[in-house]
Amino acid sequence: MYLDSHPMHRDSDIANYKNEVNCDDYRFVYIGAKGTWTPLHADVFRSYSWSANVCGRKLWLFLAPSQSHLIFDRNLRSSVYDINEDVSEKQFPEFNKAEWIECIQEQNEIIFVPSGWYHQVYNLEDTISINHNWFNAYNLHWVWNLLHEDHKVAKEYIEDIRDICDNFEALCQRNLAANTGMNFYDFFIFITRFVLANVIELYHVQKPEDAKVNSPEATHHYVYNLMQIREVASKMISAEAFSIENLCVISEGNRSAMSDVTKILKDDGFRRLWMTLSEAYECIRRGQRILYKVRYLNQKGCLS
């Protein structure tokens, strides 16, 4: 939703607005011949993903997040690339303790991958699949946790040049964006817009003249989104990137995108985002009303 109307990065030092990486929407098609495979990985930003097989068959191997430490080395820096190769017990001493979940995906079936689940995939036949990565209020904390951990790694790699660097934190953020695909400022700008869009929707829910959207279900969605964002934002406050000193030297693009609420509300991109959010929840509400009606009719039929 966000990337349909906004660039991922605002800092010109990281990416130009027209840059292909900056315009990635994480919706894509995989085409693989029989025998091709995807190495062991957890999805980008620790997002959710779904993969729909148009044709062909895939073998999936999953590892639950509670066991993800078993596929890393002692320093938790390097992970296993291929679980079917001869994995070094010296480098990955706990790998053999991992318990894998295996399934075969047939044509016209969809696999849902929850956040943080490592997986390796094999094409058992020539295969075409449609895929989508996304995150929302339910897995937002996974995204911040990944950014926080990757930022620590990025900072450790260049800690020895801190004293000679004009803006050490800005360099850390550039490296984080390059390595992870998003940095703290990109993430903050993203959640700021969703806060505003959800607040606007809540405002309309409370207005008597908007009776068609005035429902407990609608209110629940918007309030839950805001509560989850607040919980994540409360963890972000202590980050060095958001100190007064560092905020004073961020790029003009980031500063404006973060703090100028009036400008945000007038922005065409934000209005597209808000309208898309509104339409999405209206679609959900229509579906729920139909479900409730069917359930009521079924209950009535059973009673009679």
BADRENDO-355923 format. One record per residue (C-alpha): residue in one letter; x, y, z. Coordinates in steps of 0.25 Angstrom, whole numbers, plus 5000, padded with zeros to 4 digits. Layout:
// residues N
<lovex: a | east: X | north: Y | up: Z>
...
//
This chain:
// residues 304
<lovex: m | east: 5000 | north: 5000 | up: 5000>
<lovex: y | east: 5011 | north: 5010 | up: 5004>
<lovex: l | east: 5020 | north: 5007 | up: 4993>
<lovex: d | east: 5009 | north: 5009 | up: 4982>
<lovex: s | east: 5009 | north: 5024 | up: 4986>
<lovex: h | east: 5023 | north: 5027 | up: 4993>
<lovex: p | east: 5038 | north: 5024 | up: 4991>
<lovex: m | east: 5045 | north: 5016 | up: 5001>
<lovex: h | east: 5056 | north: 5026 | up: 5003>
<lovex: r | east: 5056 | north: 5041 | up: 5004>
<lovex: d | east: 5071 | north: 5043 | up: 5006>
<lovex: s | east: 5077 | north: 5046 | up: 4992>
<lovex: d | east: 5090 | north: 5041 | up: 4998>
<lovex: i | east: 5084 | north: 5027 | up: 4998>
<lovex: a | east: 5075 | north: 5026 | up: 4986>
<lovex: n | east: 5069 | north: 5035 | up: 4975>
<lovex: y | east: 5054 | north: 5034 | up: 4974>
<lovex: k | east: 5055 | north: 5028 | up: 4961>
<lovex: n | east: 5065 | north: 5017 | up: 4965>
<lovex: e | east: 5059 | north: 5003 | up: 4963>
<lovex: v | east: 5063 | north: 4999 | up: 4977>
<lovex: n | east: 5055 | north: 5011 | up: 4983>
<lovex: c | east: 5043 | north: 5007 | up: 4975>
<lovex: d | east: 5042 | north: 4992 | up: 4978>
<lovex: d | east: 5028 | north: 4988 | up: 4983>
<lovex: y | east: 5032 | north: 4974 | up: 4987>
<lovex: r | east: 5021 | north: 4968 | up: 4978>
<lovex: f | east: 5028 | north: 4959 | up: 4968>
<lovex: v | east: 5027 | north: 4946 | up: 4959>
<lovex: y | east: 5037 | north: 4934 | up: 4961>
<lovex: i | east: 5040 | north: 4926 | up: 4949>
<lovex: g | east: 5049 | north: 4913 | up: 4951>
<lovex: a | east: 5052 | north: 4901 | up: 4944>
<lovex: k | east: 5051 | north: 4887 | up: 4950>
<lovex: g | east: 5063 | north: 4885 | up: 4960>
<lovex: t | east: 5065 | north: 4900 | up: 4963>
<lovex: w | east: 5064 | north: 4904 | up: 4977>
<lovex: t | east: 5065 | north: 4916 | up: 4987>
<lovex: p | east: 5075 | north: 4916 | up: 4998>
<lovex: l | east: 5071 | north: 4916 | up: 5013>
<lovex: h | east: 5066 | north: 4930 | up: 5017>
<lovex: a | east: 5056 | north: 4938 | up: 5025>
<lovex: d | east: 5048 | north: 4948 | up: 5017>
<lovex: v | east: 5052 | north: 4962 | up: 5015>
<lovex: f | east: 5049 | north: 4972 | up: 5027>
<lovex: r | east: 5044 | north: 4959 | up: 5034>
<lovex: s | east: 5031 | north: 4961 | up: 5026>
<lovex: y | east: 5020 | north: 4952 | up: 5024>
<lovex: s | east: 5019 | north: 4946 | up: 5010>
<lovex: w | east: 5010 | north: 4937 | up: 5001>
<lovex: s | east: 5014 | north: 4929 | up: 4989>
<lovex: a | east: 5003 | north: 4925 | up: 4979>
<lovex: n | east: 5007 | north: 4913 | up: 4969>
<lovex: v | east: 5002 | north: 4916 | up: 4955>
<lovex: c | east: 5008 | north: 4903 | up: 4950>
<lovex: g | east: 5018 | north: 4893 | up: 4955>
<lovex: r | east: 5021 | north: 4887 | up: 4969>
<lovex: k | east: 5030 | north: 4892 | up: 4980>
<lovex: l | east: 5036 | north: 4885 | up: 4992>
<lovex: w | east: 5037 | north: 4895 | up: 5004>
<lovex: l | east: 5045 | north: 4893 | up: 5017>
<lovex: f | east: 5042 | north: 4902 | up: 5029>
<lovex: l | east: 5049 | north: 4905 | up: 5042>
<lovex: a | east: 5041 | north: 4911 | up: 5053>
<lovex: p | east: 5047 | north: 4925 | up: 5059>
<lovex: s | east: 5049 | north: 4918 | up: 5072>
<lovex: q | east: 5060 | north: 4909 | up: 5066>
<lovex: s | east: 5066 | north: 4920 | up: 5057>
<lovex: h | east: 5078 | north: 4921 | up: 5065>
<lovex: l | east: 5082 | north: 4906 | up: 5062>
<lovex: i | east: 5085 | north: 4910 | up: 5047>
<lovex: f | east: 5095 | north: 4921 | up: 5051>
<lovex: d | east: 5110 | north: 4920 | up: 5055>
<lovex: r | east: 5115 | north: 4923 | up: 5069>
<lovex: n | east: 5116 | north: 4938 | up: 5067>
<lovex: l | east: 5101 | north: 4938 | up: 5061>
<lovex: r | east: 5107 | north: 4945 | up: 5048>
<lovex: s | east: 5107 | north: 4934 | up: 5038>
<lovex: s | east: 5096 | north: 4925 | up: 5035>
<lovex: v | east: 5095 | north: 4911 | up: 5027>
<lovex: y | east: 5093 | north: 4913 | up: 5012>
<lovex: d | east: 5088 | north: 4900 | up: 5008>
<lovex: i | east: 5082 | north: 4890 | up: 5018>
<lovex: n | east: 5085 | north: 4878 | up: 5009>
<lovex: e | east: 5100 | north: 4880 | up: 5007>
<lovex: d | east: 5110 | north: 4875 | up: 5017>
<lovex: v | east: 5108 | north: 4885 | up: 5028>
<lovex: s | east: 5121 | north: 4888 | up: 5036>
<lovex: e | east: 5118 | north: 4883 | up: 5050>
<lovex: k | east: 5130 | north: 4892 | up: 5055>
<lovex: q | east: 5124 | north: 4904 | up: 5049>
<lovex: f | east: 5110 | north: 4901 | up: 5052>
<lovex: p | east: 5110 | north: 4893 | up: 5064>
<lovex: e | east: 5095 | north: 4892 | up: 5067>
<lovex: f | east: 5090 | north: 4890 | up: 5053>
<lovex: n | east: 5087 | north: 4876 | up: 5055>
<lovex: k | east: 5077 | north: 4879 | up: 5066>
<lovex: a | east: 5068 | north: 4887 | up: 5056>
<lovex: e | east: 5054 | north: 4881 | up: 5054>
<lovex: w | east: 5049 | north: 4884 | up: 5040>
<lovex: i | east: 5035 | north: 4884 | up: 5035>
<lovex: e | east: 5033 | north: 4879 | up: 5021>
<lovex: c | east: 5022 | north: 4881 | up: 5011>
<lovex: i | east: 5019 | north: 4880 | up: 4996>
<lovex: q | east: 5012 | north: 4891 | up: 4989>
<lovex: e | east: 5003 | north: 4887 | up: 4977>
<lovex: q | east: 4998 | north: 4895 | up: 4965>
<lovex: n | east: 4988 | north: 4906 | up: 4969>
<lovex: e | east: 4992 | north: 4905 | up: 4984>
<lovex: i | east: 4996 | north: 4917 | up: 4992>
<lovex: i | east: 5007 | north: 4916 | up: 5003>
<lovex: f | east: 5007 | north: 4926 | up: 5015>
<lovex: v | east: 5020 | north: 4929 | up: 5021>
<lovex: p | east: 5019 | north: 4935 | up: 5035>
<lovex: s | east: 5030 | north: 4945 | up: 5040>
<lovex: g | east: 5043 | north: 4940 | up: 5044>
<lovex: w | east: 5041 | north: 4926 | up: 5038>
<lovex: y | east: 5054 | north: 4921 | up: 5031>
<lovex: h | east: 5051 | north: 4913 | up: 5019>
<lovex: q | east: 5058 | north: 4907 | up: 5007>
<lovex: v | east: 5050 | north: 4903 | up: 4994>
<lovex: y | east: 5052 | north: 4894 | up: 4982>
<lovex: n | east: 5045 | north: 4894 | up: 4969>
<lovex: l | east: 5041 | north: 4879 | up: 4967>
<lovex: e | east: 5036 | north: 4883 | up: 4953>
<lovex: d | east: 5037 | north: 4895 | up: 4944>
<lovex: t | east: 5029 | north: 4905 | up: 4952>
<lovex: i | east: 5023 | north: 4919 | up: 4952>
<lovex: s | east: 5018 | north: 4926 | up: 4964>
<lovex: i | east: 5013 | north: 4939 | up: 4968>
<lovex: n | east: 5018 | north: 4945 | up: 4981>
<lovex: h | east: 5016 | north: 4956 | up: 4991>
<lovex: n | east: 5023 | north: 4961 | up: 5003>
<lovex: w | east: 5017 | north: 4971 | up: 5013>
<lovex: f | east: 5016 | north: 4975 | up: 5028>
<lovex: n | east: 5005 | north: 4981 | up: 5036>
<lovex: a | east: 5001 | north: 4984 | up: 5050>
<lovex: y | east: 5002 | north: 4970 | up: 5054>
<lovex: n | east: 5017 | north: 4967 | up: 5050>
<lovex: l | east: 5022 | north: 4982 | up: 5051>
<lovex: h | east: 5030 | north: 4979 | up: 5063>
<lovex: w | east: 5038 | north: 4968 | up: 5055>
<lovex: v | east: 5042 | north: 4979 | up: 5045>
<lovex: w | east: 5047 | north: 4988 | up: 5056>
<lovex: n | east: 5055 | north: 4977 | up: 5063>
<lovex: l | east: 5062 | north: 4973 | up: 5050>
<lovex: l | east: 5065 | north: 4988 | up: 5047>
<lovex: h | east: 5070 | north: 4990 | up: 5062>
<lovex: e | east: 5079 | north: 4977 | up: 5061>
<lovex: d | east: 5084 | north: 4980 | up: 5047>
<lovex: h | east: 5088 | north: 4994 | up: 5051>
<lovex: k | east: 5096 | north: 4989 | up: 5063>
<lovex: v | east: 5104 | north: 4980 | up: 5053>
<lovex: a | east: 5106 | north: 4992 | up: 5043>
<lovex: k | east: 5111 | north: 5001 | up: 5054>
<lovex: e | east: 5121 | north: 4990 | up: 5059>
<lovex: y | east: 5127 | north: 4989 | up: 5045>
<lovex: i | east: 5131 | north: 5004 | up: 5045>
<lovex: e | east: 5133 | north: 5007 | up: 5059>
<lovex: d | east: 5148 | north: 5009 | up: 5057>
<lovex: i | east: 5145 | north: 5021 | up: 5049>
<lovex: r | east: 5135 | north: 5028 | up: 5058>
<lovex: d | east: 5145 | north: 5039 | up: 5063>
<lovex: i | east: 5149 | north: 5043 | up: 5049>
<lovex: c | east: 5135 | north: 5043 | up: 5043>
<lovex: d | east: 5127 | north: 5056 | up: 5042>
<lovex: n | east: 5114 | north: 5049 | up: 5043>
<lovex: f | east: 5115 | north: 5035 | up: 5048>
<lovex: e | east: 5101 | north: 5032 | up: 5050>
<lovex: a | east: 5097 | north: 5037 | up: 5036>
<lovex: l | east: 5108 | north: 5027 | up: 5031>
<lovex: c | east: 5102 | north: 5016 | up: 5039>
<lovex: q | east: 5088 | north: 5019 | up: 5034>
<lovex: r | east: 5093 | north: 5019 | up: 5019>
<lovex: n | east: 5099 | north: 5005 | up: 5022>
<lovex: l | east: 5087 | north: 5000 | up: 5028>
<lovex: a | east: 5078 | north: 5004 | up: 5016>
<lovex: a | east: 5088 | north: 4998 | up: 5007>
<lovex: n | east: 5089 | north: 4985 | up: 5014>
<lovex: t | east: 5075 | north: 4983 | up: 5020>
<lovex: g | east: 5067 | north: 4991 | up: 5010>
<lovex: m | east: 5061 | north: 5002 | up: 5020>
<lovex: n | east: 5067 | north: 5010 | up: 5031>
<lovex: f | east: 5062 | north: 5016 | up: 5044>
<lovex: y | east: 5057 | north: 5029 | up: 5037>
<lovex: d | east: 5051 | north: 5022 | up: 5025>
<lovex: f | east: 5043 | north: 5013 | up: 5035>
<lovex: f | east: 5039 | north: 5025 | up: 5044>
<lovex: i | east: 5034 | north: 5033 | up: 5032>
<lovex: f | east: 5026 | north: 5020 | up: 5028>
<lovex: i | east: 5019 | north: 5018 | up: 5041>
<lovex: t | east: 5016 | north: 5033 | up: 5042>
<lovex: r | east: 5008 | north: 5033 | up: 5030>
<lovex: f | east: 5000 | north: 5021 | up: 5035>
<lovex: v | east: 4997 | north: 5028 | up: 5048>
<lovex: l | east: 4991 | north: 5039 | up: 5041>
<lovex: a | east: 4983 | north: 5031 | up: 5032>
<lovex: n | east: 4978 | north: 5022 | up: 5043>
<lovex: v | east: 4974 | north: 5035 | up: 5051>
<lovex: i | east: 4967 | north: 5041 | up: 5040>
<lovex: e | east: 4959 | north: 5028 | up: 5038>
<lovex: l | east: 4956 | north: 5028 | up: 5053>
<lovex: y | east: 4951 | north: 5042 | up: 5052>
<lovex: h | east: 4941 | north: 5038 | up: 5041>
<lovex: v | east: 4936 | north: 5026 | up: 5049>
<lovex: q | east: 4932 | north: 5035 | up: 5060>
<lovex: k | east: 4924 | north: 5044 | up: 5052>
<lovex: p | east: 4909 | north: 5041 | up: 5052>
<lovex: e | east: 4907 | north: 5044 | up: 5037>
<lovex: d | east: 4917 | north: 5033 | up: 5033>
<lovex: a | east: 4908 | north: 5022 | up: 5039>
<lovex: k | east: 4912 | north: 5013 | up: 5028>
<lovex: v | east: 4926 | north: 5012 | up: 5034>
<lovex: n | east: 4922 | north: 5014 | up: 5048>
<lovex: s | east: 4924 | north: 4999 | up: 5054>
<lovex: p | east: 4932 | north: 4993 | up: 5065>
<lovex: e | east: 4940 | north: 4985 | up: 5055>
<lovex: a | east: 4945 | north: 4997 | up: 5048>
<lovex: t | east: 4949 | north: 5004 | up: 5061>
<lovex: h | east: 4956 | north: 4991 | up: 5065>
<lovex: h | east: 4965 | north: 4991 | up: 5053>
<lovex: y | east: 4969 | north: 5006 | up: 5054>
<lovex: v | east: 4971 | north: 5005 | up: 5069>
<lovex: y | east: 4979 | north: 4993 | up: 5068>
<lovex: n | east: 4988 | north: 4998 | up: 5057>
<lovex: l | east: 4991 | north: 5011 | up: 5065>
<lovex: m | east: 4994 | north: 5003 | up: 5078>
<lovex: q | east: 5004 | north: 4994 | up: 5071>
<lovex: i | east: 5011 | north: 5006 | up: 5065>
<lovex: r | east: 5011 | north: 5013 | up: 5078>
<lovex: e | east: 5018 | north: 5001 | up: 5084>
<lovex: v | east: 5028 | north: 5000 | up: 5074>
<lovex: a | east: 5031 | north: 5015 | up: 5074>
<lovex: s | east: 5033 | north: 5015 | up: 5089>
<lovex: k | east: 5045 | north: 5005 | up: 5086>
<lovex: m | east: 5050 | north: 5015 | up: 5076>
<lovex: i | east: 5051 | north: 5027 | up: 5085>
<lovex: s | east: 5064 | north: 5022 | up: 5091>
<lovex: a | east: 5071 | north: 5020 | up: 5078>
<lovex: e | east: 5083 | north: 5029 | up: 5076>
<lovex: a | east: 5078 | north: 5032 | up: 5062>
<lovex: f | east: 5067 | north: 5040 | up: 5069>
<lovex: s | east: 5075 | north: 5048 | up: 5078>
<lovex: i | east: 5074 | north: 5063 | up: 5077>
<lovex: e | east: 5088 | north: 5064 | up: 5072>
<lovex: n | east: 5086 | north: 5054 | up: 5060>
<lovex: l | east: 5072 | north: 5060 | up: 5056>
<lovex: c | east: 5078 | north: 5073 | up: 5055>
<lovex: v | east: 5087 | north: 5068 | up: 5043>
<lovex: i | east: 5078 | north: 5059 | up: 5036>
<lovex: s | east: 5075 | north: 5062 | up: 5021>
<lovex: e | east: 5064 | north: 5072 | up: 5018>
<lovex: g | east: 5056 | north: 5061 | up: 5011>
<lovex: n | east: 5056 | north: 5053 | up: 5023>
<lovex: r | east: 5053 | north: 5065 | up: 5032>
<lovex: s | east: 5041 | north: 5070 | up: 5024>
<lovex: a | east: 5036 | north: 5056 | up: 5022>
<lovex: m | east: 5036 | north: 5053 | up: 5037>
<lovex: s | east: 5031 | north: 5066 | up: 5043>
<lovex: d | east: 5023 | north: 5075 | up: 5034>
<lovex: v | east: 5009 | north: 5069 | up: 5037>
<lovex: t | east: 5002 | north: 5080 | up: 5029>
<lovex: k | east: 5010 | north: 5077 | up: 5017>
<lovex: i | east: 5008 | north: 5062 | up: 5018>
<lovex: l | east: 4993 | north: 5063 | up: 5019>
<lovex: k | east: 4993 | north: 5071 | up: 5006>
<lovex: d | east: 5002 | north: 5062 | up: 4999>
<lovex: d | east: 4996 | north: 5054 | up: 4987>
<lovex: g | east: 5004 | north: 5041 | up: 4991>
<lovex: f | east: 4998 | north: 5042 | up: 5005>
<lovex: r | east: 4984 | north: 5044 | up: 5000>
<lovex: r | east: 4985 | north: 5032 | up: 4991>
<lovex: l | east: 4990 | north: 5024 | up: 5003>
<lovex: w | east: 4979 | north: 5028 | up: 5012>
<lovex: m | east: 4968 | north: 5025 | up: 5001>
<lovex: t | east: 4974 | north: 5011 | up: 4999>
<lovex: l | east: 4974 | north: 5008 | up: 5014>
<lovex: s | east: 4960 | north: 5013 | up: 5015>
<lovex: e | east: 4956 | north: 5004 | up: 5003>
<lovex: a | east: 4963 | north: 4992 | up: 5008>
<lovex: y | east: 4956 | north: 4993 | up: 5022>
<lovex: e | east: 4942 | north: 4996 | up: 5015>
<lovex: c | east: 4945 | north: 4983 | up: 5007>
<lovex: i | east: 4948 | north: 4975 | up: 5020>
<lovex: r | east: 4935 | north: 4981 | up: 5026>
<lovex: r | east: 4926 | north: 4977 | up: 5014>
<lovex: g | east: 4932 | north: 4963 | up: 5015>
<lovex: q | east: 4929 | north: 4962 | up: 5030>
<lovex: r | east: 4915 | north: 4967 | up: 5028>
<lovex: i | east: 4913 | north: 4956 | up: 5018>
<lovex: l | east: 4919 | north: 4946 | up: 5027>
<lovex: y | east: 4910 | north: 4950 | up: 5039>
<lovex: k | east: 4898 | north: 4950 | up: 5030>
<lovex: v | east: 4901 | north: 4936 | up: 5025>
<lovex: r | east: 4904 | north: 4931 | up: 5040>
<lovex: y | east: 4891 | north: 4937 | up: 5044>
<lovex: l | east: 4883 | north: 4930 | up: 5033>
<lovex: n | east: 4890 | north: 4917 | up: 5036>
<lovex: q | east: 4886 | north: 4918 | up: 5051>
<lovex: k | east: 4872 | north: 4922 | up: 5048>
<lovex: g | east: 4871 | north: 4910 | up: 5038>
<lovex: c | east: 4876 | north: 4901 | up: 5049>
<lovex: l | east: 4867 | north: 4906 | up: 5060>
<lovex: s | east: 4855 | north: 4905 | up: 5050>
//
